[in-house]
Amino acid sequence: MVAHRHTVKISVLIIALAMLDLIFTLLGVWSVVGETRNWVLSFEALTLTLLLCNCLIIRQVIGQHQHARSYWPLANLVVFSLLFCLAGDVVNFNLAQNYFQHSAVVKHDYLADSVWFFMPGYLLLFLACWRLLGYSGAQVVYFVVAMLITSLLALFSYLNMHLPGSGWYVTVLTGGYAIVIAQAALLGLCLLISSDIPKTPRAILALGMILATVADALIGQFWIFGNEGQGYYPQIRAINWAIYITSQAIVIHLPVITLNRDHSFSRTSMT
């Protein structure tokens, strides 16, 4: 699809913008702390707007296909997933610059508030990913076992970085989310070993899913609980932003990858 090639180019541009943001922050050209704060937030808001536009364009590409009705719900899942995550991004911008709202231990505890948006956002993405994997029978059982093991590992990792006195609100939300977002890496690994999906698309999509878990791990380890609750801020924010945006710029292409995979199957079965 010619139109989809254009959306790939836009995603590359979005990733480049995120990397530019990271480079500018690490070099001290600008910072979310201080006089250049509005410049950073405006640049990042532009990046998010471009990300949403690209996601809607991908949805439109799906709508132009002859079997659009079958894939429209999948495209909608990804769009609503991104919308929820964008709302979480706005919370993480901390526009009011409020700190220590839920306890006297974690400075950036507004990050826990964003879980209310990121949690449903990623659950919708997981549903879309499940549609692509198409597991059935024994595969479902194996996946459930893997999911339980992943959850235990995520819980163990979370307890190792958690700070006493963080408060029940921060603990419950961030702990629960740590278990959920760890499943993104599991789904990424499942995509990577799936023989039903062409090698290059599945590798790139798997990377996008795994980066979602990496981005969250960095938040927990270095932004929420790092530096005795003060966070290694703003450097870790910029690093997380680059990884997170890269992940989102990749995973929004899931509907087209699913459509191309199914279309390839149908052509193979007819020959």
matplotlib code that plots the C-alpha trace (Angstrom):
import matplotlib.pyplot as plt

x = [0.0, 1.4, -0.5, 0.9, 4.5, 3.7, 2.6, 5.9, 7.8, 5.8, 6.6, 10.3, 9.9, 8.1, 10.9, 13.5, 11.7, 11.7, 15.5, 16.0, 14.2, 16.4, 19.6, 18.6, 17.9, 21.1, 23.2, 21.5, 20.0, 16.6, 15.1, 11.6, 12.9, 13.4, 12.8, 12.7, 10.0, 7.3, 9.5, 9.9, 6.3, 5.2, 7.6, 6.4, 2.8, 3.5, 5.1, 2.0, -0.3, 1.7, 1.5, -2.3, -2.6, -0.6, -2.7, -5.8, -4.3, -3.5, -7.1, -8.2, -5.8, -7.6, -11.0, -10.0, -9.4, -12.0, -12.3, -12.4, -15.4, -13.4, -10.5, -12.3, -12.8, -9.0, -8.1, -10.4, -8.8, -5.4, -6.8, -8.6, -5.5, -3.5, -6.1, -6.0, -2.2, -2.2, -4.4, -1.8, 1.0, -0.9, -1.0, 2.7, 3.4, 2.5, 1.3, 0.4, 3.8, 2.4, 4.7, 4.4, 0.6, 0.1, 3.0, 6.1, 8.4, 7.7, 8.2, 6.8, 3.7, 1.6, 2.9, 0.6, -2.4, -1.5, -2.0, -5.8, -5.3, -2.3, -3.8, -6.9, -4.8, -2.4, -5.1, -6.8, -3.4, -3.0, -6.4, -5.3, -2.1, -4.0, -6.0, -2.8, -1.4, -4.6, -3.8, -6.2, -6.2, -3.0, -1.4, -3.8, -2.8, 0.9, 0.4, -1.6, 1.3, 3.8, 1.7, 1.6, 5.4, 5.8, 3.5, 5.5, 8.8, 7.3, 6.0, 9.4, 11.1, 8.6, 9.0, 12.8, 12.6, 9.5, 10.2, 8.5, 6.2, 5.2, 1.5, -1.1, -2.4, 1.0, 1.9, -1.4, -1.5, 2.2, 2.5, -0.6, 0.5, 4.0, 2.4, 0.2, 2.8, 5.2, 2.8, 3.7, 7.2, 5.7, 3.4, 6.5, 8.3, 5.3, 5.2, 8.9, 8.6, 5.4, 5.9, 2.6, 3.8, 6.5, 9.9, 10.6, 7.1, 7.0, 10.5, 9.7, 6.3, 7.9, 10.5, 7.7, 5.9, 9.1, 10.0, 6.7, 7.8, 11.3, 9.9, 7.8, 10.6, 12.7, 9.9, 9.6, 13.3, 14.6, 11.7, 9.3, 11.5, 15.0, 17.2, 15.3, 12.0, 13.4, 13.9, 16.8, 14.9, 14.8, 17.3, 15.3, 12.2, 13.9, 15.2, 11.8, 10.1, 12.4, 11.8, 8.0, 7.4, 9.5, 7.3, 4.0, 5.2, 5.7, 2.7, 0.1, 1.0, -0.4, -3.7, -2.0, 0.4, -2.6, -4.4, -1.3, -0.7, -4.3, -4.3, -1.1, -2.8, -5.8, -3.6, -1.6, -4.7, -6.1, -2.9]
y = [0.0, 3.4, 5.2, 2.9, 3.7, 7.3, 6.5, 4.6, 7.7, 9.8, 7.3, 7.7, 11.4, 11.1, 8.9, 11.5, 14.3, 12.2, 11.6, 15.3, 16.1, 13.7, 15.1, 18.7, 17.8, 15.8, 18.6, 21.3, 23.1, 23.0, 21.5, 20.8, 22.4, 26.2, 28.9, 26.6, 24.4, 25.7, 25.1, 21.5, 20.9, 22.6, 20.5, 17.3, 18.3, 18.7, 15.2, 13.7, 15.5, 14.1, 10.7, 10.9, 12.1, 9.3, 6.8, 8.2, 8.1, 4.4, 3.9, 5.6, 3.3, 0.3, 1.9, 2.0, -1.7, -4.0, -5.9, -2.8, -3.9, -6.8, -4.7, -1.5, -2.7, -3.5, -0.1, 1.5, -0.4, 1.0, 4.6, 4.4, 2.9, 5.8, 8.3, 6.9, 7.0, 10.6, 11.5, 9.8, 11.8, 15.1, 14.0, 13.2, 16.7, 17.9, 21.2, 22.4, 21.3, 19.6, 17.3, 15.0, 14.9, 11.5, 11.1, 12.7, 10.1, 10.1, 13.6, 12.7, 10.8, 12.4, 9.6, 7.3, 9.4, 8.7, 4.9, 5.5, 6.3, 4.2, 1.0, 0.9, 2.3, -0.6, -3.2, -2.2, -2.5, -6.0, -7.0, -5.8, -7.8, -10.9, -10.6, -10.6, -13.6, -15.6, -18.1, -21.1, -24.4, -25.3, -22.0, -20.2, -22.4, -21.9, -18.1, -18.0, -19.8, -17.4, -14.5, -15.7, -16.2, -12.7, -11.2, -12.8, -11.5, -8.1, -8.1, -9.2, -6.4, -3.9, -4.9, -4.5, -0.9, 0.2, 2.6, 2.2, 5.1, 5.7, 5.4, 2.9, 5.0, 5.1, 1.5, 0.0, 1.9, 1.6, -2.0, -3.1, -1.3, -2.8, -6.2, -5.2, -3.4, -6.3, -8.3, -6.0, -7.5, -11.0, -10.2, -8.8, -12.1, -14.0, -11.9, -12.4, -16.2, -16.3, -17.9, -16.6, -13.0, -11.9, -11.7, -7.9, -6.6, -9.0, -8.1, -4.3, -4.7, -6.9, -4.2, -1.7, -3.8, -4.6, -0.9, -0.2, -2.4, -0.9, 2.7, 1.8, 0.0, 3.2, 5.3, 3.0, 2.5, 6.0, 8.5, 7.4, 5.5, 6.5, 8.7, 8.0, 9.2, 12.4, 10.8, 11.4, 14.2, 15.6, 13.4, 10.2, 11.9, 12.6, 9.1, 7.6, 10.0, 8.9, 5.2, 5.6, 7.6, 5.1, 2.3, 4.2, 5.2, 1.5, -0.2, 2.0, 0.1, -3.1, -3.0, -2.8, -5.6, -7.7, -6.9, -7.7, -11.0, -12.1, -11.0, -13.0, -16.0, -15.7, -15.5, -18.5, -20.6, -19.8, -21.0]
z = [0.0, -1.0, 1.7, 4.3, 3.1, 3.8, 7.4, 7.9, 6.9, 9.3, 12.1, 11.3, 11.6, 14.9, 16.3, 15.0, 16.8, 20.1, 19.7, 19.0, 22.2, 24.1, 22.5, 23.3, 26.9, 27.5, 25.8, 28.0, 25.0, 26.8, 29.9, 31.2, 34.4, 34.1, 31.6, 28.5, 30.0, 27.7, 24.7, 25.7, 26.4, 23.2, 21.1, 22.8, 22.3, 18.6, 18.6, 20.2, 17.8, 14.8, 16.4, 16.7, 13.2, 11.9, 13.8, 12.3, 8.8, 9.4, 10.4, 7.1, 5.2, 6.7, 5.8, 2.2, 2.0, 0.4, 3.7, 5.8, 7.8, 9.3, 10.4, 11.4, 15.0, 15.2, 13.9, 16.4, 19.3, 18.4, 18.0, 21.4, 23.0, 21.8, 23.0, 26.5, 26.5, 25.3, 28.2, 30.4, 28.8, 29.6, 33.3, 33.2, 31.8, 35.3, 34.0, 37.5, 38.8, 41.9, 43.8, 46.9, 46.5, 47.9, 50.3, 51.5, 50.0, 46.2, 44.6, 41.2, 42.5, 39.8, 37.6, 39.6, 38.5, 34.8, 35.4, 35.2, 31.5, 30.6, 32.1, 29.8, 26.9, 27.0, 27.7, 24.4, 22.6, 24.1, 22.7, 19.3, 19.6, 20.7, 17.5, 15.5, 17.3, 16.9, 19.6, 20.2, 22.1, 23.8, 22.7, 25.0, 28.0, 27.3, 27.1, 30.4, 32.1, 30.6, 31.6, 35.3, 35.3, 33.8, 36.4, 39.3, 37.8, 37.4, 41.0, 42.3, 40.4, 41.6, 45.3, 44.9, 43.9, 46.0, 48.8, 52.2, 53.0, 49.4, 50.4, 49.4, 46.4, 44.7, 45.7, 44.4, 41.1, 40.2, 41.4, 39.5, 36.4, 36.6, 36.4, 33.5, 31.4, 31.8, 29.5, 26.7, 26.6, 26.8, 23.8, 22.0, 22.5, 21.3, 18.1, 17.6, 17.6, 15.6, 12.2, 10.9, 10.5, 8.0, 9.6, 9.3, 10.4, 13.4, 14.5, 14.4, 16.1, 18.7, 19.4, 19.8, 22.4, 24.3, 24.4, 26.1, 29.1, 29.0, 29.2, 32.2, 33.9, 33.6, 35.1, 38.1, 38.7, 38.1, 38.0, 40.7, 43.2, 42.0, 44.1, 47.3, 45.7, 44.2, 40.8, 38.4, 36.8, 34.1, 32.3, 32.9, 31.7, 28.3, 28.0, 28.8, 26.3, 23.4, 24.2, 24.8, 21.6, 19.6, 20.9, 20.1, 16.6, 15.9, 17.5, 15.8, 12.6, 14.1, 12.1, 8.8, 9.7, 10.7, 7.4, 5.3, 7.2, 6.6, 3.0, 2.5, 4.0, 1.7, -1.4, -0.3, 0.3, -3.1, -4.9]

ax = plt.figure().add_subplot(projection="3d")
ax.plot(x, y, z, "-o")
ax.set_aspect("equal")
plt.show()
